[in-house]
Structures are given as C-alpha cells and as structure tokens.
Amino acid sequence: MNALPTQVILEDRKITYCITDRDLRVIQASDAAGLLASPDDVLGRSLLELTPELIGSEMVLADILAGKLPRFELAGVNRIADDQRTIYLTLISLPYNNSGGQVSGLIHLMQDMTDLVAIEQRVTQQRNELRLLRDELCRCNQQLAAAHAELQSLDEMKSRFVSIAAHELRSPLTAINGYLELLMDNGAGCFTDLQRDYLDIIQSSTHRLLSITSDLLDLTRIETGRLELVLQPIDLAALLRAVTNEYAAQIEAKGQQCTLLIPDGLPAALCDSLRASQILGNLISNATKYTPAGGAISIQLERAADEGFLQVAVRDTGVGIPVAEQKRVFERFFRASNALAAGALGAGLGLHITRALVELHGGEIWLESEVGQGATFFVTFPITDMPANTDRPEQLSRFARGR
C-alpha cells in the first residue's frame, strides 16, 4: 500500500502506531492521530514510557513476543490531553514479524475513540431516558386503565340506574295517562273549560314525560348494546305515509303545509319497521316543533346518491341551526341555542337516538341548515331485492311511537 493512502486511512480512523524491537524500544512510528507527546522524539524510547497505560502488562507483552498470544487489547483507556481534554483510547498490541517470519517486536496501535465514546454515551443516555419514559408511560397506562375501568363501572351503574328509573316512572305515568283519558272521555260534560284546560296541560306533560322515559330506555339499550333490530323488507313509502299521517293533527294545529314527495317504483328497504318509524317520526316531529305557525314542511323519498340506499329528506322553514352548533346536533342532551326561542321543549335525546338507530341500520344521517332559513335532515336506508312486507304499516308506526 502506498504511503499516502495509508496516511489518509490512519488520519481518518485516528490511529497512531509504533513498531518496537524485542526490547520494546520504538524503531518506527506514525502519529496520525496526534496521540504522542513528542512525535519527533520517539525513536529509541521505551513503549512503556510512551504508553504508561501498558505498565503492569509486561508479562502479556512478553507472551506476544514469545508467540504465545496473538494480540492484546485495552479498551476504554482515558487520558488527559495537552488541552486538558479527556480522550478515550483503545490500545492494541500485535506481533511484528521480520522477513523470516519470526517475531522481532510489537506493532502497537493507539486509536482515538473519543468521538465514538461520546456517541455511545449519548446513546446510553437516550436509552436510559427512553427507559424512564417507557416506565412512566406504563405507569400512566396503568392509571388510565384503572380510571377507565372505574369510569366504565360508573357508566354501567348510571345506565342501570337510568333504566330502572325510567321503568319505574313509565308504569305510573302510563296509569296516570290512562285515567286522564278516561276522565276526559267519560266526563266531558262534567268539567268547566278551565278544568279541561288543566287536564289538557296534565295530559300534555304526561305525554312529554312518557316520551322522555322512552328515550332514556332507548339510550341505555343503545349504550349497553342491548338494542337489536329485526330487519325485513319494508315498503318505506307506505311506512313514511303512515308516520306522516300521525302528525297530521299537529301540523294542522299550527297551520303548517306539509308536502309528501314519493315517486313510484322504489324498491323495498331493509330495516326494522318499528325503529324506522321512530327515526322518521323524530325527524317529522322536530320539523313541526321548530317551524313556526304557517310554515312549510317537505318530506321527500328518493334513491340516494350512494348506490344501494334510499334517502329521506325532511325540510322545514323553521328557525334553523347555527353553523357553529351543527356538529353537536347529534350529541346526547345537546339543544341548539335558539331552541327555547322557538318554543320547542325536549331533553336533547331525539337526534342522538335517531343517529344511533340509523347507523345500526347501516345508513347515514346529516343535515343542511342556515339560521332563519330552516333545516333539512337527510337519512338513508339500505335497499333489498326481496319483496316488501306491507303488513299493517300504520299499526307498526303507531306502536313504535307509543313504545
């Protein structure tokens, strides 16, 4: 190898070497790494003088000279440089053979490992920091798991409490409502107008409480995964007409105009007739509640843009929903900021339950709205090729509404 490439390699790898005779006197040296204190005055000097770290290893060096050992290495040797900087060395002693193949001395290498040691120290430090972070993460995960388990337990307790409370409330409310209907039907001539107004208020409040308890029961069934659908082919057009007819009196009482747009030849939808009636009823009920007297409601059934679905759009000319609040419309217990101004009462559960029921059907629900310009709610139901079951859709929808 030429001298120039050898020197380049030695400088790049930061290696200084010395060649000694059998008495460990230096006969040749190259200080490419700048590790010798007096690089110009090393010839003839003892290797132990130039490398005091070898003192105490004379017997090992003698074994190399005797051919008993192939090499000797000291790693991680630290030394204070002239600039008071600590450097780290690796010292390697090898046999030096003459032309006859006999060991005539040693080749002693000194490699500056300071940069590598610094890198290793940083890696070790980062590894230790990562280990500490991992341990901290494990502790946080354990705390989160414990908190999650506790919250899940509390949520289950809440769901059981709500379910029991709703069941316990519904029974007396149903009895109250039944006796109110008997009083109003059989004692029509026994009450003054003021008394009948009072009875109407009681009945209206009872209906609202029954609706809330039903919503709470549905909410607990959805949250606990106990709500199951009985999917079958349904004539969605007939079901939509039946549900709309149920709200005819409410629509007429507010002087609203309701338009039902249903084309011929639509395929059957695969859905649970009771829950589909509940979905449609919630949307139509909201449209009537949030649309002022004299307003208009449009209900349209058609094929959806997504192949394999039917779409129902319920449009109203009501108060609309602020853009900033539209993302929260389907959250439980959420009510738009202008809901009270529209005079609409409710617990904020209807749309949350509606979305859950739509998603259980495999459909989607979304809205378009501007404040003062009304709102349009869209909902999709999957299509089936099987013939529709048209068995008494009116009775099915009434049962769903009065569940």
C-alpha positions as CSV (number, residue, x, y, z in Angstrom):
1,M,0.0,0.0,0.0
2,N,1.3,3.4,-0.9
3,A,2.3,5.8,1.9
4,L,-0.3,8.4,1.0
5,P,-3.4,6.2,1.2
6,T,-2.1,4.6,4.4
7,Q,-1.7,8.0,6.0
8,V,-5.2,9.1,4.9
9,I,-6.7,5.9,6.4
10,L,-4.7,6.4,9.7
11,E,-5.8,10.0,10.0
12,D,-9.4,9.2,9.2
13,R,-9.6,6.4,11.8
14,K,-7.5,8.5,14.2
15,I,-4.8,5.8,14.7
16,T,-1.2,6.3,15.9
17,Y,1.1,3.3,15.7
18,C,4.6,2.4,16.9
19,I,6.8,-0.5,15.9
20,T,9.2,-1.8,18.6
21,D,12.1,-4.3,18.8
22,R,12.0,-7.2,21.2
23,D,13.2,-4.8,24.0
24,L,10.1,-2.7,23.4
25,R,12.2,0.2,22.0
26,V,10.4,2.2,19.3
27,I,12.0,1.8,15.9
28,Q,9.3,3.3,13.8
29,A,6.2,5.5,14.5
30,S,3.4,7.4,12.9
31,D,1.4,9.9,14.9
32,A,-1.5,10.3,12.5
33,A,-3.9,10.8,15.5
34,G,-1.7,13.2,17.4
35,L,-1.5,11.0,20.5
36,L,2.2,11.1,21.1
37,A,3.5,13.7,23.4
38,S,6.7,14.2,21.4
39,P,6.1,12.7,18.0
40,D,9.5,13.8,16.7
41,D,11.4,12.3,19.5
42,V,10.1,8.8,20.0
43,L,12.6,6.6,18.2
44,G,14.6,4.6,20.7
45,R,12.3,5.3,23.6
46,S,10.5,2.6,25.5
47,L,6.9,1.8,24.6
48,L,6.0,1.8,28.3
49,E,7.3,5.3,28.5
50,L,5.1,6.5,25.6
51,T,2.2,4.4,26.7
52,P,2.2,4.2,30.5
53,E,-1.2,2.5,30.4
54,L,0.7,-0.7,29.5
55,I,2.7,-0.7,32.7
56,G,1.7,-3.8,34.6
57,S,1.1,-5.7,31.4
58,E,4.7,-6.6,30.7
59,M,4.1,-10.4,31.0
60,V,1.3,-10.2,28.5
61,L,3.6,-8.4,26.0
62,A,6.3,-10.9,26.6
63,D,3.8,-13.7,25.7
64,I,3.1,-11.9,22.4
65,L,6.8,-11.7,21.7
66,A,7.1,-15.4,22.5
67,G,4.3,-16.2,20.1
68,K,2.0,-17.4,22.9
69,L,-0.6,-14.7,22.3
70,P,-1.9,-13.3,19.0
71,R,-2.8,-9.9,20.4
72,F,-3.5,-7.8,23.5
73,E,-6.2,-5.1,23.7
74,L,-7.1,-2.5,26.3
75,A,-10.4,-0.7,25.6
76,G,-11.8,2.4,27.2
77,V,-8.5,3.8,28.3
78,N,-8.8,7.5,29.3
79,R,-6.0,10.1,29.1
80,I,-5.8,13.8,29.7
81,A,-4.6,15.6,26.6
82,D,-2.4,18.6,26.5
83,D,-5.5,20.9,26.3
84,Q,-6.8,19.2,29.5
85,R,-9.5,17.4,27.5
86,T,-10.2,13.8,28.4
87,I,-9.8,11.5,25.5
88,Y,-10.6,7.8,25.3
89,L,-8.2,5.3,23.6
90,T,-8.2,1.7,22.5
91,L,-4.7,0.2,22.7
92,I,-3.9,-2.9,20.7
93,S,-0.5,-4.7,20.7
94,L,0.2,-7.2,17.8
95,P,3.3,-9.3,17.0
96,Y,5.7,-7.8,14.4
97,N,7.3,-10.4,12.2
98,N,10.5,-10.0,10.3
99,S,11.2,-11.3,6.8
100,G,11.9,-14.7,8.2
101,G,8.6,-14.9,9.9
102,Q,10.0,-14.6,13.4
103,V,8.5,-12.2,16.0
104,S,11.0,-9.3,16.1
105,G,9.0,-6.9,18.1
106,L,5.5,-5.4,18.5
107,I,3.1,-3.3,16.5
108,H,1.3,-1.1,18.9
109,L,-1.8,0.8,17.8
110,M,-3.5,3.7,19.6
111,Q,-6.9,4.6,18.3
112,D,-8.7,7.8,19.5
113,M,-12.2,6.6,20.4
114,T,-13.3,9.9,22.0
115,D,-16.0,10.7,19.4
116,L,-17.3,7.2,19.4
117,V,-17.4,7.1,23.2
118,A,-19.3,10.4,23.2
119,I,-21.8,8.9,20.8
120,E,-22.1,5.8,22.9
121,Q,-22.6,7.9,26.0
122,R,-25.4,9.9,24.3
123,V,-27.0,6.7,23.0
124,T,-26.8,5.2,26.5
125,Q,-28.2,8.4,28.0
126,Q,-31.1,8.5,25.4
127,R,-31.7,4.8,26.0
128,N,-31.9,5.4,29.8
129,E,-34.2,8.4,29.2
130,L,-36.4,6.2,26.9
131,R,-36.5,3.5,29.5
132,L,-37.6,6.1,32.1
133,L,-40.2,7.4,29.6
134,R,-41.4,3.9,28.9
135,D,-41.7,3.2,32.6
136,E,-43.6,6.4,33.1
137,L,-45.8,5.6,30.1
138,C,-46.5,2.1,31.6
139,R,-47.5,3.8,34.9
140,C,-49.7,6.3,33.1
141,N,-51.3,3.4,31.1
142,Q,-52.0,1.5,34.3
143,Q,-53.5,4.6,35.8
144,L,-55.6,5.2,32.7
145,A,-56.7,1.6,32.7
146,A,-57.7,1.8,36.3
147,A,-59.6,5.1,35.6
148,H,-61.2,3.6,32.5
149,A,-62.4,0.6,34.5
150,E,-63.7,2.8,37.2
151,L,-65.5,5.1,34.7
152,Q,-66.9,2.0,32.9
153,S,-68.2,0.7,36.2
154,L,-69.8,4.1,37.0
155,D,-71.2,4.3,33.5
156,E,-72.8,0.8,33.8
157,M,-74.2,1.9,37.2
158,K,-75.5,5.0,35.6
159,S,-77.1,3.0,32.8
160,R,-78.7,0.6,35.2
161,F,-80.0,3.5,37.4
162,V,-81.4,5.3,34.3
163,S,-83.0,2.1,33.0
164,I,-84.6,1.2,36.4
165,A,-85.7,4.8,37.0
166,A,-87.3,5.0,33.5
167,H,-89.1,1.7,34.0
168,E,-90.3,2.8,37.4
169,L,-91.5,6.1,36.1
170,R,-93.2,4.7,33.0
171,S,-95.6,2.5,34.9
172,P,-97.3,5.2,37.0
173,L,-97.1,7.6,34.1
174,T,-98.9,5.2,31.9
175,A,-101.6,4.7,34.6
176,I,-102.0,8.5,35.0
177,N,-102.3,8.9,31.3
178,G,-104.9,6.1,31.0
179,Y,-107.1,7.6,33.8
180,L,-106.7,11.1,32.3
181,E,-108.1,9.7,29.0
182,L,-111.0,8.1,30.9
183,L,-111.8,11.3,32.7
184,M,-111.7,13.4,29.6
185,D,-113.7,10.9,27.5
186,N,-116.3,10.0,30.1
187,G,-116.6,13.2,32.0
188,A,-116.7,15.6,29.1
189,G,-119.8,17.4,30.4
190,C,-118.7,17.5,34.0
191,F,-115.8,19.8,33.6
192,T,-115.6,23.5,33.1
193,D,-113.5,25.0,30.3
194,L,-110.8,25.9,32.9
195,Q,-110.8,22.4,34.3
196,R,-110.5,20.9,30.9
197,D,-107.6,23.2,30.2
198,Y,-105.9,22.0,33.3
199,L,-106.5,18.4,32.3
200,D,-105.0,19.1,28.8
201,I,-101.9,20.6,30.4
202,I,-101.6,17.5,32.7
203,Q,-102.0,15.1,29.8
204,S,-99.5,17.1,27.6
205,S,-97.0,16.9,30.4
206,T,-97.6,13.2,31.0
207,H,-97.1,12.6,27.3
208,R,-93.8,14.5,27.4
209,L,-92.6,12.6,30.4
210,L,-93.6,9.3,28.8
211,S,-91.6,10.3,25.7
212,I,-88.5,11.2,27.8
213,T,-88.6,7.9,29.7
214,S,-88.9,6.0,26.4
215,D,-85.9,8.0,25.1
216,L,-83.9,7.2,28.3
217,L,-84.7,3.5,27.9
218,D,-83.6,3.5,24.3
219,L,-80.4,5.4,25.2
220,T,-79.5,2.8,27.8
221,R,-80.2,0.0,25.4
222,I,-78.0,1.6,22.7
223,E,-75.2,2.4,25.2
224,T,-75.2,-1.2,26.6
225,G,-75.5,-2.8,23.2
226,R,-78.9,-4.4,24.1
227,L,-80.9,-2.8,21.3
228,E,-81.4,-5.3,18.5
229,L,-83.1,-4.8,15.1
230,V,-85.4,-7.1,13.3
231,L,-84.5,-6.4,9.7
232,Q,-87.0,-7.2,7.0
233,P,-88.0,-5.9,3.6
234,I,-90.3,-2.8,4.2
235,D,-92.3,-0.6,1.8
236,L,-90.6,2.6,3.0
237,A,-93.1,4.7,1.0
238,A,-96.1,3.2,2.8
239,L,-94.4,3.5,6.2
240,L,-93.5,7.1,5.5
241,R,-97.1,7.9,4.6
242,A,-98.3,6.3,7.8
243,V,-95.9,8.1,10.0
244,T,-96.7,11.4,8.3
245,N,-100.4,10.9,8.9
246,E,-99.8,10.5,12.6
247,Y,-98.5,14.1,12.7
248,A,-101.3,15.5,10.5
249,A,-103.3,16.9,13.5
250,Q,-100.1,18.5,14.9
251,I,-99.3,20.0,11.6
252,E,-102.9,21.3,11.0
253,A,-103.0,22.8,14.5
254,K,-100.1,25.1,13.6
255,G,-101.4,25.9,10.2
256,Q,-98.4,24.4,8.5
257,Q,-98.3,23.0,5.0
258,C,-96.8,19.5,4.6
259,T,-95.8,18.2,1.2
260,L,-95.0,14.5,0.7
261,L,-93.0,13.6,-2.4
262,I,-92.7,9.9,-3.2
263,P,-92.1,8.6,-6.7
264,D,-93.4,5.3,-7.9
265,G,-91.4,2.1,-8.4
266,L,-89.0,2.4,-5.5
267,P,-87.5,-0.8,-4.2
268,A,-88.1,-2.1,-0.6
269,A,-85.8,-1.0,2.2
270,L,-84.2,-3.5,4.6
271,C,-85.0,-2.1,8.0
272,D,-86.7,-2.6,11.3
273,S,-90.2,-1.2,10.8
274,L,-90.6,-0.1,14.4
275,R,-87.2,1.7,14.6
276,A,-87.6,3.1,11.1
277,S,-90.9,4.6,12.2
278,Q,-89.1,6.0,15.2
279,I,-86.4,7.6,13.0
280,L,-88.9,9.2,10.6
281,G,-91.2,10.3,13.5
282,N,-88.4,12.0,15.3
283,L,-87.4,14.0,12.1
284,I,-91.0,15.0,11.3
285,S,-91.8,15.9,14.9
286,N,-88.7,18.1,15.0
287,A,-89.7,19.8,11.8
288,T,-93.2,20.7,13.1
289,K,-91.8,21.8,16.5
290,Y,-89.1,24.1,15.1
291,T,-91.3,25.5,12.2
292,P,-93.5,28.5,13.2
293,A,-97.2,28.6,12.5
294,G,-98.0,28.9,8.8
295,G,-94.6,27.4,7.8
296,A,-94.0,24.6,5.3
297,I,-92.6,21.1,5.7
298,S,-91.5,19.0,2.8
299,I,-90.8,15.3,3.0
300,Q,-89.2,13.6,0.0
301,L,-88.3,9.9,-0.6
302,E,-85.9,9.0,-3.4
303,R,-83.0,6.9,-4.4
304,A,-79.8,8.1,-2.6
305,A,-76.7,9.2,-4.4
306,D,-74.9,6.2,-2.9
307,E,-76.0,3.1,-4.8
308,G,-77.9,0.6,-2.7
309,F,-79.7,3.1,-0.5
310,L,-83.0,5.1,-0.3
311,Q,-82.9,8.6,1.0
312,V,-85.5,10.5,3.0
313,A,-85.1,14.3,3.2
314,V,-87.2,16.3,5.8
315,R,-87.2,20.0,5.0
316,D,-88.7,22.8,7.1
317,T,-88.8,26.6,7.2
318,G,-88.1,26.9,10.8
319,V,-85.5,28.7,12.9
320,G,-82.5,26.8,11.5
321,I,-79.4,25.7,13.4
322,P,-76.3,27.9,13.8
323,V,-73.4,26.7,11.8
324,A,-71.1,26.5,14.8
325,E,-73.5,24.2,16.6
326,Q,-74.3,21.8,13.7
327,K,-71.5,19.4,14.6
328,R,-73.0,18.9,18.0
329,V,-76.6,18.4,16.9
330,F,-76.4,14.7,17.3
331,E,-74.8,14.7,20.7
332,R,-76.9,13.5,23.6
333,F,-78.6,16.2,25.7
334,F,-77.5,18.9,23.3
335,R,-80.0,21.5,22.2
336,A,-79.4,24.4,19.9
337,S,-79.1,27.9,21.4
338,N,-82.2,29.1,19.6
339,A,-84.3,26.1,20.6
340,L,-86.0,27.8,23.5
341,A,-86.7,30.8,21.4
342,A,-88.7,28.6,19.0
343,G,-90.8,27.3,21.9
344,A,-89.7,23.7,21.4
345,L,-89.3,21.5,24.5
346,G,-87.2,18.4,24.8
347,A,-84.4,16.7,26.6
348,G,-82.0,16.7,23.6
349,L,-82.0,13.0,23.1
350,G,-84.1,12.6,20.0
351,L,-81.5,13.2,17.3
352,H,-78.8,11.4,19.3
353,I,-81.0,8.3,19.4
354,T,-82.1,8.8,15.8
355,R,-78.4,8.8,14.6
356,A,-77.7,5.6,16.6
357,L,-80.7,3.9,15.1
358,V,-79.7,5.0,11.6
359,E,-76.2,3.7,12.0
360,L,-77.5,0.4,13.3
361,H,-79.4,0.1,10.0
362,G,-76.1,0.7,8.1
363,G,-77.3,4.1,6.9
364,E,-76.2,7.7,7.4
365,I,-77.8,10.9,8.7
366,W,-76.7,14.5,8.1
367,L,-78.2,18.0,7.9
368,E,-78.0,21.2,6.0
369,S,-79.2,24.4,7.7
370,E,-78.9,28.2,8.0
371,V,-80.2,30.3,10.8
372,G,-83.6,31.7,9.8
373,Q,-83.7,29.6,6.6
374,G,-84.9,26.3,8.1
375,A,-83.1,22.9,8.2
376,T,-83.0,19.8,6.1
377,F,-82.3,16.4,7.6
378,F,-81.2,13.6,5.4
379,V,-81.3,9.9,6.3
380,T,-80.6,6.8,4.2
381,F,-81.8,3.2,4.5
382,P,-80.3,0.2,2.7
383,I,-82.2,-1.3,-0.3
384,T,-83.1,-5.0,-0.6
385,D,-84.2,-7.1,-3.7
386,M,-86.7,-9.1,-1.6
387,P,-90.4,-8.1,-1.8
388,A,-91.6,-5.7,0.8
389,N,-93.6,-6.7,3.8
390,T,-96.7,-4.4,3.8
391,D,-98.5,-5.9,6.7
392,R,-100.3,-3.0,8.5
393,P,-97.6,-0.3,8.4
394,E,-100.0,2.1,10.1
395,Q,-100.2,-0.1,13.2
396,L,-96.5,-0.7,13.2
397,S,-95.7,3.0,13.2
398,R,-98.2,3.8,15.9
399,F,-96.7,1.1,18.1
400,A,-93.2,2.5,17.6
401,R,-94.3,6.0,18.5
402,G,-96.1,4.9,21.7
403,R,-93.5,2.4,22.8
